[in-house]
Amino acid sequence: MQSLDLNGSWRVRKAEAPGWIPAQVPGCVHTDLLAAKRIPDPFVRDVERQVQWIGETDWVYARSFEVSSDLLAHDRVLLRCEGLDTLATILLNGRTLGRADNMFRTWEFDAKRWLKPGRNAIEIRFVSAVEYVRARQKKRPIPSWGGPLEVRGRAWI
């Protein structure tokens, strides 16, 4: 079995916005923004309130990587993802490889048909789970026992 580790240096940006910043995978957008000095430390006093917008924003992670002809000679080439938080679309060389909707499982996708020898590009688009839940809540409210459901300062019934 042959493997190619995609952990390490990536880049991240707000979806639909210019301006990439360096990122580390595994990791999270909060630590990447903190390392790039784009946000204050959320663990100081009440700064966490100032950075709530991060969870309400869609994010894109990307990187390029090299694939050898030897790797492509295998019958199957799987992309294995662990801890994709939470609603993610994985694109390989501009084509949708798969989607994930649960951080607490491992996802595997057959990537061979979209890979090519040489330089390849992977992009993972994360949709805000907060915004997703808000939209779903409008369509079909979640029942509440003992009072409204409080999410980031907004009461939901």
Residue, then its C-alpha position, 0 to 999 in steps of 0.5 A: m500500500q502506498s500513501l500520500d500525506l496531505n497534512g501540513s501547509w494549506r491556505v484558507r479564506k472566506a468563501e467568495a472573498p479574495g485573500w488567502i492566509p496560511a493554514q495548517v491541517p489538521g487544525c481549525v480556522h480559528t487557530d489559522l486566523l489567530a496565527a495570521k493575526r486576523i483575530p484577537d485571542p478568543f481565550v482572553r476575557d470576553v473576546e470570544r464574543q467578538v469572533q462569533w462571526i467565524g462560525e457564521t461564515d463559509w470557509v475554503y481550504a486549499r492546497s496543491f500536491e504532486v501525484s506520481s504515476d506509480l500512485l495512479a497505477h493502483d486500481r483504487v486511490l482513496l482520499r481519506c478524511e478525518g474530522l471534516d467539521t461539519l458540512a464540507t464539499i471536497l473538490l479535486n482538480g475543480r470537480t466535486l469528489g464528495r460531500a461530508d456532513n458529520m465530523f465524527r466519522t471518517w470519510e473515504f472517496d475514490a479519487k483516482r478518476w480525478l487525479k492526474p500525474g503531476r500537480n493536482a489541487i484539492e479544495i474543501r469548502f466548509v458551509s457554516a453549520v450555524e447558518y445551515v441550522r438557522a435555515r433548517q429551523k425556519k423550515r421545520p422548527i426544532p421542538s423546545w422543552g422548558g424554554p426557547l433554544e438559545v443559539r449565539g444570542r438569538a432565541w429559537i422556539 
